[in-house]
Amino acid sequence: MTATLLTFFFVVAALLVLLAWALRAPGKSSRGKFDLASLEESGRRHATYFALIRQASSPADIEFLARRGSPDIVYRVRRERRRVALIYLAQLREDFQRLLRLARAVAALSPAVGSSQEVGRLWLSLKFAWRYHLIRAGIYRGLLPIPQLNTLSHIVSLLAVQMETSLKELGERAVMAVQIASSIDGNGVDAA
């Protein structure tokens, strides 16, 4: 019973830490600054390289090297694969953070964003952070969890699609507002 209680408290503490991390205020350097060019490409970059990561993590290569090469070569290849996977994971996290900043900007510009969408974004942030740290720990332990990396990449892709859709809708509303404003004369009466 004590182990169960200790585990429960550990899980609650971890969730509280993740919640505090997700709710933290953005840094002063990122406040009010949006790099639209990098935001535009961020939803696609990780998808481009995931196939290469999957191919590079093929166990057949390690088995071949283990049969034909020295243990030193096998060790170096595993270490390099781990390094590349960690770089990919860090870039995936960077893409996710950019998309979250874009989501905040869209939410600030859109009157239709409700608290349920904000909670959804918080939940997505927590889910991403939890999986990110589990995958990172797995990579450090010598595992290369491709299915989990794929799931994390899928989360980023879904957020990118949501942001593209939101930006499209926001643009359409802006065009409609300009058309309405241009069709009304100074007294608020339709001139047509």
Beta strands, then each sheet from edge to edge (+ up, - down):
end
